[in-house]
């Protein structure tokens, strides 16, 4: 039990921070759960809750450093256009886009920061983040679990982790490439009279114009 507790702790510490590649470790933990060495329920709760906590921290950091981040974005037209593209879709699609961006490379960071910058309501952001992390934890753990059960060998099952990680990364890269191609044209800021669920439209206008200074 002590060994299992350490595994849960390490998984939580590796899952909460964004940009930490941990799909292999989580899928491997799923394989261990298939061998009865970890609790599947506890594993799912630890991974999903840690991921949501990390998303909340990213949103909070974006909220606290909002002015500084907007000034940093305004120094680069490229950065401003990318963030404005994300801001426009958060305004337009709301929670579904918060869910979808989680599965793009660096999506946890840029999604959470942009939601904070445009003052997208925190409850709606966390709702979308929770749904996304539940989906992500389910398939990452599930692939390791079912693969481990099929192999019926702990060491062989651990190979599933890196395999799942590569599969997820390749899929995310394809989605990201398609998104970049669609966003290749001129960026149009969201219309201020049609914000989704109370999000503040002004930051998106600032992100669209390199060099502008936010008034709030």
Wavefront OBJ file of the C-alpha trace (Angstrom):
o trace
v 0.000 0.000 0.000
v 2.874 2.383 0.754
v 4.274 1.772 -2.716
v 0.883 2.474 -4.289
v 0.568 5.698 -2.286
v 3.903 6.880 -3.641
v 2.781 6.112 -7.187
v -0.434 8.116 -6.711
v 1.562 11.016 -5.263
v 4.067 11.035 -8.126
v 1.260 10.857 -10.675
v -0.497 13.810 -9.038
v 2.701 15.865 -9.010
v 3.385 14.998 -12.634
v -0.163 15.639 -13.851
v -0.990 19.009 -12.276
v 1.746 21.068 -14.011
v 1.059 21.689 -17.711
v 3.624 20.864 -20.401
v 4.854 17.802 -18.472
v 4.672 14.729 -20.770
v 3.065 12.111 -18.548
v 0.715 10.111 -20.775
v 3.193 7.228 -20.772
v 3.340 7.127 -16.971
v -0.455 7.285 -16.643
v -1.043 4.559 -19.217
v 1.564 2.439 -17.463
v -0.270 3.024 -14.166
v -3.434 1.829 -15.900
v -1.578 -1.350 -16.869
v -0.557 -1.805 -13.229
v -4.210 -1.384 -12.210
v -5.082 -4.210 -14.596
v -2.599 -6.376 -12.693
v -4.284 -5.484 -9.384
v -1.356 -3.436 -8.099
v -3.296 -0.151 -8.133
v -6.934 0.767 -7.604
v -8.520 1.797 -10.909
v -10.977 4.141 -9.181
v -8.315 5.834 -7.069
v -6.048 6.153 -10.093
v -8.756 7.854 -12.136
v -9.695 10.273 -9.328
v -6.063 11.234 -8.656
v -5.224 11.847 -12.310
v -8.419 13.722 -13.222
v -8.466 15.866 -10.071
v -4.783 16.761 -10.418
v -5.262 17.788 -14.044
v -8.239 20.026 -13.191
v -6.260 21.586 -10.334
v -3.441 22.357 -12.759
v -5.880 23.975 -15.193
v -7.270 26.119 -12.373
v -3.737 27.252 -11.488
v -3.083 28.258 -15.107
v -6.324 30.270 -15.200
v -5.470 31.930 -11.881
v -1.981 32.828 -13.087
v -3.439 34.397 -16.222
v -5.890 36.403 -14.132
v -3.211 37.692 -11.753
v -0.755 38.598 -14.515
v -3.356 39.833 -17.013
v -1.949 43.310 -17.692
v 1.626 42.085 -17.974
v 0.607 39.243 -20.285
v -1.345 41.559 -22.578
v 1.669 43.864 -22.871
v 3.894 40.859 -23.650
v 1.472 39.680 -26.358
v 1.337 43.139 -27.904
v 5.082 43.018 -28.613
v 4.647 40.284 -31.219
v 2.011 40.363 -33.943
v 2.303 36.596 -34.328
v 1.605 35.965 -30.641
v -1.243 38.478 -30.691
v -2.873 36.802 -33.689
v -2.621 33.305 -32.226
v -4.100 34.356 -28.892
v -6.788 36.421 -30.616
v -7.767 33.399 -32.709
v -8.208 31.397 -29.502
v -10.034 34.269 -27.769
v -12.471 34.585 -30.674
v -13.396 30.921 -30.470
v -13.817 31.012 -26.726
v -16.295 33.863 -27.249
v -18.013 32.097 -30.107
v -18.175 28.509 -28.844
v -17.635 28.748 -25.070
v -17.384 25.503 -23.107
v -17.099 23.188 -26.159
v -13.980 25.043 -27.290
v -12.520 24.978 -23.767
v -12.924 21.205 -23.936
v -11.487 20.867 -27.435
v -8.371 22.996 -26.938
v -7.230 20.708 -24.101
v -6.273 18.117 -26.699
v -4.021 20.396 -28.756
v -0.294 20.710 -28.007
v 0.154 23.244 -25.178
v -3.641 23.540 -25.095
v -3.822 23.529 -21.301
v -1.597 26.607 -21.114
v -2.873 28.720 -23.991
v -6.497 27.800 -23.318
v -6.359 28.633 -19.628
v -4.371 31.843 -20.107
v -6.605 33.105 -22.903
v -9.771 32.340 -20.941
v -8.384 34.391 -18.066
v -7.266 37.241 -20.330
v -10.728 37.643 -21.869
v -12.334 37.208 -18.438
v -14.243 34.111 -19.461
v -16.282 33.091 -16.377
v -14.204 30.844 -14.140
v -17.085 28.463 -13.416
v -17.675 27.831 -17.110
v -13.963 27.438 -17.735
v -13.628 24.900 -14.935
v -16.690 23.054 -16.219
v -15.081 22.695 -19.638
v -11.710 21.827 -18.111
v -13.287 19.138 -15.910
v -15.072 17.501 -18.844
v -11.872 17.572 -20.907
v -9.726 16.102 -18.137
v -12.253 13.356 -17.423
v -12.174 12.379 -21.101
v -8.375 12.549 -21.208
v -7.900 10.560 -17.992
v -10.451 7.962 -19.093
v -8.867 7.099 -22.407
v -5.260 7.386 -21.226
v -5.818 5.133 -18.209
v -8.257 2.924 -20.119
v -5.857 2.132 -22.946
v -3.202 1.139 -20.440
v -5.685 -0.850 -18.364
v -7.180 -2.858 -21.221
v -3.806 -3.364 -22.822
v -2.384 -4.595 -19.545
v -5.322 -6.957 -19.050
v -4.857 -8.349 -22.550
v -1.119 -8.910 -22.136
v -1.438 -10.314 -18.609
v 2.180 -9.441 -17.958
v 3.275 -6.393 -15.969
v 6.541 -5.757 -17.795
v 4.979 -6.159 -21.213
v 2.076 -3.945 -20.165
v 4.442 -1.117 -19.265
v 5.378 -0.840 -22.947
v 1.836 0.388 -23.561
v 2.596 3.688 -21.814
v 5.089 5.037 -24.368
v 2.945 3.668 -27.190
v -0.140 5.512 -25.964
v 1.905 8.663 -25.461
v 3.168 8.578 -29.054
v -0.321 7.900 -30.406
v -1.851 10.796 -28.462
v 0.981 13.148 -29.466
v 0.674 12.241 -33.151
v -3.091 12.745 -33.119
v -2.766 16.088 -31.358
v -0.150 17.237 -33.866
v -2.461 16.425 -36.773
v -5.321 18.336 -35.153
v -3.022 21.256 -34.409
v -1.743 21.362 -37.994
v -5.292 21.478 -39.337
v -6.186 24.235 -36.884
v -3.158 26.298 -37.946
v -4.079 25.943 -41.628
v -7.619 27.110 -40.936
v -6.280 30.046 -38.940
v -3.841 31.059 -41.648
v -6.006 33.927 -42.907
v -6.522 37.309 -41.292
v -7.617 37.219 -37.690
v -10.899 38.913 -36.887
v -11.584 39.889 -33.278
v -14.888 38.707 -31.793
v -17.782 41.125 -31.992
v -18.203 42.837 -28.638
v -21.979 42.729 -28.787
v -22.021 38.941 -28.924
v -19.775 37.639 -26.129
v -20.475 34.126 -24.925
v -21.690 33.891 -21.356
v -20.393 37.215 -20.085
v -16.806 37.012 -21.347
v -15.073 40.382 -21.656
v -14.565 41.234 -25.368
v -12.023 44.038 -24.888
v -8.916 41.873 -24.304
v -9.589 40.038 -27.562
v -9.528 43.386 -29.425
v -6.224 44.180 -27.724
v -4.800 40.827 -28.743
v -5.781 41.482 -32.351
v -3.837 44.726 -32.606
v -0.130 44.405 -31.908
v 1.052 47.281 -29.839
v -2.252 48.317 -28.293
v -2.396 48.910 -24.559
v -5.280 47.388 -22.571
v -7.392 50.018 -20.863
v -8.151 47.863 -17.845
l 1 2 3 4 5 6 7 8 9 10 11 12 13 14 15 16 17 18 19 20 21 22 23 24 25 26 27 28 29 30 31 32 33 34 35 36 37 38 39 40 41 42 43 44 45 46 47 48 49 50 51 52 53 54 55 56 57 58 59 60 61 62 63 64 65 66 67 68 69 70 71 72 73 74 75 76 77 78 79 80 81 82 83 84 85 86 87 88 89 90 91 92 93 94 95 96 97 98 99 100 101 102 103 104 105 106 107 108 109 110 111 112 113 114 115 116 117 118 119 120 121 122 123 124 125 126 127 128 129 130 131 132 133 134 135 136 137 138 139 140 141 142 143 144 145 146 147 148 149 150 151 152 153 154 155 156 157 158 159 160 161 162 163 164 165 166 167 168 169 170 171 172 173 174 175 176 177 178 179 180 181 182 183 184 185 186 187 188 189 190 191 192 193 194 195 196 197 198 199 200 201 202 203 204 205 206 207 208 209 210 211 212 213 214 215 216
